[in-house]
Amino acid sequence: MEIQILFFGAVADSVKSRQLILNVASGTTAAAAIETAKKEHPALASQKLLIAVNEEYADTDTILGDGDEVAVFTAVSGG
């Protein structure tokens, strides 16, 4: 199945990309998809990542489906 990983903010800057299309097996978790993305973009390994699946915050154990969008970003703080 095919999923799309979208990179935002500092994550996009560090990997120099806004998206990545992955073909993954049925039953793949968000964590496994991120680990695959880290192999293509090692800069991800040094960041604390948050994720959303289909525009909703998600846990890394979320099972992905065909066509899902996984957004990857870092925590944002301000004052």
VEXDREN-2710 file (C-alpha; in Angstrom, 1 decimal):
% VEXDREN-2710
k/r/px/py/pz
1/MET/0.0/0.0/0.0
2/GLU/1.1/3.6/-0.5
3/ILE/1.3/6.3/2.1
4/GLN/2.5/9.9/2.0
5/ILE/4.8/11.4/4.6
6/LEU/4.6/15.1/4.9
7/PHE/7.4/17.1/6.6
8/PHE/6.7/20.5/8.2
9/GLY/8.8/23.3/9.8
10/ALA/12.3/22.4/11.1
11/VAL/11.8/18.8/10.0
12/ALA/11.3/19.8/6.4
13/ASP/14.3/22.1/6.6
14/SER/16.6/19.4/8.0
15/VAL/15.6/16.8/5.5
16/LYS/15.4/19.3/2.6
17/SER/12.1/17.8/1.5
18/ARG/8.4/18.4/2.0
19/GLN/7.2/14.9/1.3
20/LEU/8.1/11.3/0.8
21/ILE/5.9/8.6/-0.8
22/LEU/6.4/5.1/0.7
23/ASN/5.2/1.7/-0.3
24/VAL/4.6/-0.2/2.9
25/ALA/3.0/-3.5/3.9
26/SER/-0.5/-3.8/5.2
27/GLY/-0.6/-3.4/9.0
28/THR/2.4/-1.0/9.1
29/THR/2.4/1.3/12.1
30/ALA/3.3/5.0/12.0
31/ALA/6.4/4.2/14.0
32/ALA/7.6/1.7/11.3
33/ALA/6.9/4.2/8.5
34/ILE/8.9/6.9/10.4
35/GLU/11.8/4.4/10.8
36/THR/11.7/3.8/7.1
37/ALA/11.8/7.5/6.4
38/LYS/14.8/7.9/8.8
39/LYS/16.7/5.5/6.6
40/GLU/16.2/7.8/3.6
41/HIS/16.6/11.0/5.7
42/PRO/19.0/10.3/8.6
43/ALA/18.6/13.9/9.9
44/LEU/15.2/12.8/11.3
45/ALA/17.0/10.6/13.9
46/SER/18.3/13.6/15.8
47/GLN/14.9/15.3/16.3
48/LYS/12.0/14.7/18.7
49/LEU/9.1/14.1/16.3
50/LEU/5.4/14.4/16.6
51/ILE/3.0/12.9/14.1
52/ALA/-0.5/13.3/12.8
53/VAL/-2.3/10.8/10.6
54/ASN/-4.9/12.2/8.2
55/GLU/-4.7/15.6/9.9
56/GLU/-5.3/14.3/13.5
57/TYR/-2.6/13.8/16.1
58/ALA/-1.7/10.2/16.4
59/ASP/0.4/7.7/18.5
60/THR/3.2/5.9/16.9
61/ASP/1.3/2.6/17.2
62/THR/-1.4/3.8/14.9
63/ILE/-2.0/1.3/12.0
64/LEU/-1.8/3.0/8.6
65/GLY/-4.1/2.4/5.7
66/ASP/-3.6/2.7/2.0
67/GLY/-3.5/6.4/1.0
68/ASP/-2.9/7.7/4.5
69/GLU/-1.0/11.0/5.1
70/VAL/1.4/11.0/7.9
71/ALA/2.5/14.5/8.9
72/VAL/5.8/14.8/10.7
73/PHE/6.8/17.9/12.7
74/THR/8.5/19.1/15.9
75/ALA/6.9/20.6/19.0
76/VAL/6.4/24.3/18.7
77/SER/6.6/26.6/21.6
78/GLY/6.2/30.3/22.1
79/GLY/5.5/33.0/24.5
END
